[in-house]
Amino acid sequence: MKTIEISDVTLRLSDGGGVLSFKERVEIARTLDRLGVDQIELPALKDGKGDVLRNKTIASVVSSARLAAAAGLTEESVEETWESVKGASRPALHVMIPASAVQMEYLCHKKAPAILELAKALTARARYFTERVEFSALDATRAEPAVLRQLQDGEVVWFGSDCGKFGDRDSRFWDDQSFDSLPATGLDVAMTKEEMLDCCDSAMNHAMCFTGVNIGEDGKPNRWKIENSWGSEGLNEGYYMASDSWFDLLVYQAVVHKKYLGDKAAILYTDPIVLDPWDPIGSLAD
């Protein structure tokens, strides 16, 4: 017999936007528990004593559901998180590790091998406290969900990209799948985003605005409408389009309101990362 479990992420994803009060968070947890959800997920601690008190209060009112709290990126934060939820009837820890090249480098300051060791260490530390441990590898290279939500609310999205690759000014279209040098040269020169950054083959060199998106029959975006600053002459009065694969490969920054970030808004409360003058992520500041 198959079993379906319901895990509610309302409290985890609403963290950082300032939309829920302390009392509302506790009441939501109490209501979810009464509704019979299997698991209630809590965000990572970022506000010290305030977040610890929030978790402990929620733990005291949840009697049936599993209460899974997102641990931080240090072994100390794993222990602190456990202390905040261990009073629940069914406490759990959720280890969440960035798996994208951009987040590994700029959030954790680590390469893939070091991230793998960090995942092992945090998971082992969590297992020291409880057998109820979940692990998630987060691929956050793209900011697409937040970009989509802001566009759906009628607001444009500023972004930075490498506009010098895979573009056709005549058709006003960027698409990495429209160019293939292999048949002509016999050379496979395809590179991942991480490889292009490491080899200085790509960097942000232009800022534009997303003004629309086309959603395919599968419910996923397949092309993006872009307002550029290269004049209104020619096709589409100066507007461009980009494929979704080009978005993945060559968009490096997108500026969205923090209310669209969900649990990723927690990064706003961490110490800022000062980039070296030659860092490609800061190239638009030139």
N, C-alpha and C positions, 0 to 999 in steps of 0.2 A: 504494500500500500504506500502510495506517495504522500508525503507530508509537505504542506505549504506553510511557511512561516511569514508573518508580517512584521517587518522592521520599519519603524517610523523615524524619519530623519528630520522632522520639523524643527526640533530644538537645535540640532547640530547645524542645519543649513541656515537658520535664522540668526545665528550668532554674528555679531559684529555690525549689524545694520541698525541697531538701536530701536527696533520696532516693537520689541516685547519687554515689558517690565519684569522685575524679579517675581512679582506675584503672578503675572500671567504665565511665566514659564513653569512655575510650580503647579498652577491649575491645569495647564496643558498636560503635564506629566501625569497628574492625578486622573484626568479624563481618559487619556490613552490607556492607562492601566485598567480603568473600569470597563473600557471597550474591549479589552481582551487582546491587545496587540502582544506579540511575542517578545519584541525587543524595542526599547526606547533608546535612541542614540543621543549622547551629549557631546558638545564641542570640547575642544582642548582648552585647558586652563590658560588664561592669558592675563587675568586681572587680579592675580594673587588671591588675597583673602576673600574678595568678593565672589570670585568664581568657585572657590572651595566651599564657601557657605551655601552658594546656589546648589552645588552638587549634593552636599550633605542634606540639605532640606528636601530636595527631590528624592534622594535615597530613602528618606524617612516616610514618604507618602506613597511610594511605589511598592506594592505588596506582592504582585504576581509576575509582572513583566521582567525580563532580563534587562538590566540597566547597563548599557555599554558606553563607557566614556573614552573619548579619543585621547590617547597618550601623546606626549610631546616627542621631540626628537633627541632627548637625552635620557639617560637611565635615571637621573634624578627626577625628571618630570614624570616618568612612568610611576615611580614610587609615590610622588605627590598626588598624582591622579588616583592611584589606588586608595590612598588614605581618604580621599574625598568621597568615594563611592562604596567603600567596603561595608558600610552600614546597611546597604540595600539587601533585600532578601536573596537576590540573584545578581550580584555585581559581576561585571565583565570589563575587560580592557580591549581597546581597539587600537592596534598599532597601524599607523598610516604613514607610508614612506613615499616621497616623491620619486617617480620613475622616469620622468621626462628629462631630457638633456638640460633644458633651461633651468628647471627647478633644482636639479641636482647641483648645478654649478652655482646658482645665485642665491638659493635659499639655504642649501646645506654646505656649500663650498667644498663639494666632494665629487669625485668621478665615480663611474659605475662600480668598480671593484670595492671602493670604500663604502658606497651606499649599501652594497650587499652585506658587508661586515656589520654595518650599523643596524641593518634589518635583523640580522642574527642576534646581535647583542640586545636590542630592545625587546625582541620576542622572547628571548631567554629570560630577561629581567621580568617581563610581564608574567611568564609562566611560573616564576618564583612565588608570585603572590596568588595566582589563581589558574585553574585549568581552563577557565572561560576566556580564551584569548582569540581575537579575530585579527587578521592581517589583510591590509589593502595596499596594493601598489597603485599610486595615483599618477595618471598620465595627464599632466596639466600643461602640456606644451602650448595648447591653444586656449584662447580666452573665449571660444565660440559661444558657450551657453550664456555668459554674461553679455556678450555682444548682441546675441539674439534677443535677450530680454529687453535690453535698452532700445533696440530698434523697434520692437513690438510696442513699446511705450511712446513711439513717435519721436525719439531723440537720435540724432546722428552720433556716430562713434568715430573719434579721432584715432588714427593708428599709424604706426611706423613700419616700413617694409623695405625690402630690397627691390626697387622697381626696375632695376637694370637687367633682370633675368626673365626670360620666357614671355616677353611682351611684344605686341604688334600694335604700333601706333595707328596704322591705317584702319584696323578693325576695332581699335579701342578695347583690346582684350588681353588679359594676362592668363596664361594657362601652361603649366609645365608639361602637360601631356600632349601639347601640340608640337613639341620640338623633340626630334630624335636623331642624334648624330651617329648612332651605332651603325645603321646601314651604309652611311657614306664613308665613315672613317674606320669602322671595325673596332672602335674603342668605346668601352662602357665608362663614361665619365660621370655617371650619376653619383651624387653624394647626399648623405643625410644632412639634416639641419645642423647636428652636432659637428659633423665632419667639416662642413662649410665654415663654421665659426672657428674651429680649431686650426684650419688651414688658411684662414684669412681670405677665403674665397667669396664670402658674403658678409654684408653688414647693412644696417639700416642706412639708407641714403635719401629717403623721401617720406614726407608725411602727407596723408590724404584723409578722407572721411568716408566711412561706410554710410550709405543713405538708404539701402534696401537689401533684401535677400530673397532669393527664390527657393522655395521648399519643394522638393521632389515628391513623387508619389509614395516614397518610402518614409516620408516625414522628416528627411534630413536635408540640410542646405546643399545645393549643388552649384550655385553661383551667387556672386555678391555684386551689388551696384555701388560704384565708387564715384565720388565727386573729386575731381582733380583740379589743379591750379594751372594747367597748361593752356588755357584759353578755351573759348566756346566754339571755335571753328571746327568744321568737319563733322564726322559721324557722331550722333547722339549728343550734339551741342556740348561736347567736352566731357561728358560722363563716360566712365569706363566700366567694364565688367571683369571679374576675376573668377576663376574656377575655385572650387572648395579645396582642391589639392594644392593649388598655388597658395591659398590662405595658410594651409598647414605648413608649407615648406618655407615661405618667405615673409610672413608677417611676424614681427618680433615683439611689437608692443601694441596694446589697445587700451585706451583710457575710458573707463566706465565708472559710473557712480558706485560707491561702496555698497549701496543697498542691493546691487545685483550680484555681489560676490559670494553671498552665502558664507560658509565656514572659512573660505579663503580670505575673508576680511580680517581674520586674526593676524595676518602678516602686517597689518597697519600698526599693530601694537608691539612689534618687535623692533630691535635696534636697526636703524637704516644701514644699508650696505653702501659704502663709498667705493665707487668704481675707479679703476686706474684711468688716466687720461686716454690711453690707447684702447680701452675696452670697447668692443664692437657694439655692446648694448647701449653705450653712451654716445654713439657716433652722431646722432641727430642733434646733439648739443653743440656741435662745432659751429 
